[in-house]
């Protein structure tokens, strides 16, 4: 009897070790796939920064001791092996990433693609100098890092594979709640963010300037749509409204409709700026719906009515 119990105990222990080993190996397999995927990317298309043309070659390494990815950006004079400067190194902590923030961004009417990574660490205050611009939503800042541009037709499968590998790996390493997901359309560009000692600080807007509009999520009292009682409810209500109106007008569309609404101090939607809508008839229809929608409850900031912008995205 003792021998049987001992054998059972050994079997259970062995199985537990096997399961633990499997769980441990899974992330490493994904790490190896990510490293291989990035390292096999070719030189980027030619980029021009501050009058200097170059192509980048990216390489990714895993630092097991720090539990960080080290991304290296080596820049070359176009169509040569001549390095233009020392390599740029960026540390990427997987626990600061969000699975919904690994995006493929298209440029030049979908002819070029880049890979973009957003952080989602709500208490993160200091960012790498390699990060350029990000998203600010619900009083929190999300940083963004962009990897090059490649020809879409040729390298979409390779970039898509890297994107799809990143997502499950990040999901294994993090446990973000739904409300902690950033709104990746609410971009904060360099002209609205001041970089000081690598800390991004939102400047105080000149509210007396009638042309100024601030991100809705940054207002003390954000603009609210229909029955919304807080800013986080606007997205779902706006989505439901737009989909219903498109259906009522029998508009057929697929893909993505995205842009930004400019909401006046009275709550009137006074303008709509499209992000990447290429089908002109649909864009006109969407703009007509938006400009004719019910007024929003206007936003207030520092006790004053303010003009705000609100970004959205619809996918079908």
N, C-alpha and C positions, 0 to 999 in steps of 0.2 A: 504493500500500500504506500509506504514511504517512497519507494522507487517511482511509483506511478505519479505521485504528487510532485516529486522532484523533476520528473520528465515534463510534466505539465507546466511547472514553473519555468523551466528552461525554455520550453516552446514559446510561452507567453512573453518572456524576456526577449527572446530572439525576434519575435514578431514586432514587439514594441521598438526594438532597435532598428528593424527594417523600415517600419513606418516613419520613425524619426529621421532615418537616413534619407528616405525618399523626399520628405518635406524639406530637408536641408539641401538636397541636391537640386530640387526644382528651381530655386532662385538662381543657383550657379549656372544651370543650363541656360536660363534666360539671359543671365549676364554675359555668358559666352556668345550667345546669339546677337546681343546688342553690340558687343565689342566688335564682332566679326562684321556685322551689318554696317556700322559706321566706318570701320577701317577699310572696307571694300568700296566705299563711295569714291568716285573719281574726283578730279579737280572741279571746283564749282565753275559756273559761268563767270565771265569777267565782271568784276565789281569796281566801281569808281568811288573812292572816298577822299574828300579834300583834294581833288585833282589828281589822285594817284590811282592808277589801274592795277588790279591784281587778281589772281585766282587763289582760292584757299583749298588746302588739303587737310581734312579733319582726321584725327586719330583719337580713339577712346581707350582708356585703360581703367581697370578696377583696382582701387587701393583697398585691400582686404583689411588692413590695420585700421584705417580711418573709416571704412565702410562708405567710400565716396567714389564716384566716377571722376576721372581726370580727363577733360577734353582739351586736346591740343589743336590749335589753329596755326598752320604753317602757311605763310603767304608767299606767292611766287610772282615774278614778273610774267605777264601773260605769254603763254606758249613757250616758256623757257624753264630751265631748272634753277634760275637765279632767285635766291631768297631775298625778299625785300626788307625783312626785319627779323628780330628774334621771335621765337614761337610765343603765342599767347596761350596761357593756361587758365582754365576755369574749373573750379571744383563744383560738382553737382551732387547734392545730397538727395538720394531717392526719396527720403522721408519728407522732403520739402516740395515734392512734385505731386501733381494730381492727375489721375488717369484720364480725366476729361480735358486736361490741359496739354495733351500731346497732339498737336494739330499739324496738318499739312496746309500751308497757305499758298494760294495761287497768285501769280502776278502776270501782267501783260496779257490779259484776256486768256488766262489759263495756259499760257505757253511755258511758264516757269513755275517751279515749286520750291518752297523752302520747308524745313522742319522746325517747328516752334515748340518750346517747352516753357510752361508756366509753373511758377511755384504756387503753393497753396498753404504756406505756413503762416497762419494768422498773426503770430507774435513776432515774426521775422522783421527786424528793423534795419539790418545792414545787408547790403547786396553786393555781389561781385561787380567789379567795374566792367565785366564782359556783358552784363545785362543792359539792354538799351531802353526798353519801354515796356509798360505793363498795363494792368487793369486795376481800377480802384472802384470798389463796390461795397456797400454796406459799412463804410468806415474802415475798410481793410484794403491793403495794397497787395497786389499779386504781381510778381516780377516775371519778365519774359526774356528768353534767350533764343536767338534765331540762328539756325545753321544754314548758311549759304543759299544759293539758288541753282537749280539744275533744270535741264529741259524736261518738261512734263512727259512728253510722248515717250521718251527713252527711259527715264528713271523713276516714273511713278510706281511700278511694282516694287522696286527696291526700297523706296522711301516708305511705301505703304507697309511693307514687311517690318521695317524698323518701328513704325508707329504702332502696329499691332503687337509687337513684342514688348514695347515699353509698357503698354497698358496693363497686362496681367502681372508684370513684375511689380509695378507701382502698387497695384491693388493688394499684392501679397505683403508689401512693406508698410502700408498705411491703412488708416481706418477713418477716413474723412466722413463727416456727416453731410447729408444732402445740402443743408443750409450753408455749409462751408465751401461749396463749389463756387468759384469765381464766375462772374459774367464776363466772358472773354471778348465780348464786343464792346465793352465799356473801356476803350483804350485811353490811356493817359500818355500823351506824347510829350517830347522834350520841351515844347513851348509852354506846357502847362505844369511841368514838374521841374523843380530846381534840384540839381545834384550837388550835395554838399558833403564832403568827406565820405563819399560813397553811400550816403544816406539820402533816400528820396524824401523830399519835403514838399507837401502841397502848398503853393504860394497863396496868400490872401488875395482873392480877386477884387478888382476895382468895380464894385457893384453900381457905381454911378455911371459907368459906361454902358449905354443901352445895347451895344453890340456884343457884350460879354454874356456868354452862357456857360454855366458850370455843369459838370456831371450831376445828374439828379441825385445819385446816391451820396454825394458829398454835402448836400444841403442839410441844414439842421432839421428842417421840416420838408422832406421831399414831396414832389408833385405826386398825386395819387389818381389812378384811373378807375372810373366807375365805382365799384363797391370796395375797392382796396382800402384797408385800414393801416397798412404799412408798406414801405417801398418794395419789400420782397414779394408782395402779392401782385405787383404790376405786370410782371412778365407773363404769368399764366392768364390773367384777364385780357391783356392785349392780344396774346396768341389766339385765345378763344374768339375774340371779337373779329380779328382779321380773317381767320379761317372761315368763320360763319359768313362774313361779307363776301369773300371770294367765292364761296359755294353758292350763295344767293345770286351772284352775278354770273354764275356758270363759267368761271375762269378756270381753264385747264392749265396746270403748271406742274413741273417737277424740279427737283434740285433745291436750291437755297435762295431765300429772299431775306436780305439783311440790310440794315441801314440805321440811321439815327434820326429821331424826332427832335425838333426844336420847339419847346413849349414856352409860350410867352408868360409874362407876369400875370396875365388874366386867366391862364389855363388853356388858352387857344393854341392848338398845334399850328404854328405858322409856317413850318417848312419840314420837308423830308429829304434827307440826303442819302442816296443809295450807296451801299458799299460795293457790291459785286453782282448786281443784277444786270444781265446782258440782254435779256429779251425786252426790247423797248415797249411793245404793247402792254405787256404785263406790268412793267415798271410804271407806266402811266396810270394803269388801273389801280395799282396799289397806292400810288401817290394820291389819287382822287379819293380813295377810301380813307386814307389817313388824314388828309386835310379837311374831310367832312365829318370826322369822328366827333363824338361829344367832347365838350371841354373837360380838361383835367382839373382837379383841385390844385390851384397854383402852389408853387414851392415858396418857402420862406427860408432866408438865411440871415442870421444875426438880426432877426426881428424885422427884416425887410423882404418884400416880394421880389423874387429873382427869376430871370429867364434860365431855363435848364435844358440839357440835352439828355435823351434817353435812347440807348442803343438796344436793338432787338434782332433776333434771327429766327426765321421759320424754315423748317426743312420738311421735304416731302419725298 
